[in-house]
Amino acid sequence: MMKKTFLVAALFMFASLVSFAQTADEKAVGEAVEKLKNAIVSADAAALGKLTSPLLSYGHSNGLLEDQKEFVRALTSGESHFTRIDIADQKITVSGDVAMVRHTLSGDTHNKGKDPAPVKLGVFYVWQKIKGNWILIGRQAFKLPM
C-alpha cells in the first residue's frame, strides 16, 4: 500500500512539473520578447530590424498603427522613446510556427517634445518562426489603469 501511495504521489508531482515546463519554442519566444524590449529601450535599429518582419503591423495604445520602417524610424529618431520597460504576467502560447504573447508592460517614456511619463499597457504580440528565428509580425497595446 505504501508503495502504491508513493507511486501515485510521484506521478502527480511529475505531471505538475511537466504542465509548468516551458517548451523550447516558448523559451525562444520569451527570449525574443526580451531582446525586443532591450532593442526598444536602446533604440537599436539593427536589432529592431532583425527581430521584426517587413510586414510588421505595430499598434500603439493611442490607435497609431506603424509598419516596420515607421516603427524603427520613430524609435531611432527619439520621437518615441522608452527609458524603462518592465514586463509582468507574461503568457506565451505556441501553435506550430506562430506564437501569441500577452503581458503587462510598465515603463517610462520621454518622447520627443513631451515630458517624461509613466505608462502601463496590456500588450498582445504575434510572432512567427521564420528560418528558425522568431520574428514579430503583429503587436497591439492598450492602456491599463496606473
N, C-alpha and C positions, 0 to 999 in steps of 0.2 A: 504494500500500500504506500509506503514511504517513497519507494522508487517511482511509482506512478505519479504521485503528487509532485515530486521533484521534476520529472519529465514534463508534465503539463506546465508547471511554472516556467521552466526553461524555454518551452515553445512559445509561451506568451511573451516572455522577455525578448526573444529573438524576433517575433512578429512585430513587436513595438519598435525595435531598433530598425528593422527593415522599412517600416512605414515612415520613419523620420529621416532615413538616409537620403541624401541628395544623389540624383543620377549624375553621371559625368556631364551630360548636356546642361542640366540645371546649374551645376557648379560653373561651367564655362559661361553660361549666360550671366550668372551673378558676377563673374569676373569682368565680363564685357560692360555690365552696368557700372561697375566701379571705375573701369578705365574711362568710360564716357563721362562720369561725374568729374573725375580729375581733369580730363581734357576740357570740359566746360569751364571749370574754375580757372585753369591756366590759360584758357583761350588758345589752345594748341591746334592750329589749323591742320597740320599733318595728321594728328591723331583723330581729330574730328572727321576728317575726310575718310580715313581708314575704317572708322567704326560705323559710318553711316552710308546708306545707299544713295546713289544718284537719283533714285526715285523717292527719296525721303518725303514724308508728309509730317511736319513737325508743328503740332498745335499747342499754342500758349493758352494760359488760363484767361487771358483777356479776349480770346477769339481770334487772335492773329494766327495765320497759317503760313508757314515758310517751307520752301523746298531746301534741298541740301545746300545749294550755293548761298541762299539768303541766310540760312541758319548759321553757317560758318562765318559769313561776312559780318553779321550782327555781333557775334561774339568776338571776333578778332578786331573789330573796329571800336569796341567798347560801348557800342550802342546798347547792347545787352551784356551785363557783367555781373556774374555771381562771385562774391568774395568768399562765400562759405556755403557748402551743401552737406547736410546730414540726411541719411536715409534710414527709415524705420519701417517696420511691419511689411517687409518685402515678401511677396509671394510669387513664385515662378512656376509656370505651367508649360510643359513642352509637349507638343504633338507633332511628331515627325520632324520636319525641318523648320517648324515655326514655334516660337516661344512667346508667351504673354507674360508680362511682368507688371505687377501693381505694387506701389509703395507710397509712403508718405515722405515728402521732401520738406525739410525745414532748412532755411538758409537766410543769407543776407545778400542783397543786391545793391549795386551802386551803378545804375545805368547812366549813360552819358546825359548830362543836363538835368539830372534828378538827384534828390537827396538819397543817402543810404536808407534802405528799408528792409525790414524782415519780411519773409514770405513763408507761407505754409501751404503746400499744394498736395493734392492727390495726383498721382501720375500713373498713366497707363501706357506701356510700351508694347510694340510688336517687333520682334526680332526674327530674322530668317538666317538659317545656316546656309552659307554660300561658300563652296570650295573649302569646307572645314572651318570657316570662321563665322561667328555670329555677328550679323550686321543689322543695325537699326533701320527699319523701314517705316515705322509709324510711331507717333507719340502724341498723346493728348493729356493736358494738365487741366485741373480745375481747382479753384480756390477752396481752402478749408478754413474754418474759424481759427483764429490765433488763440 
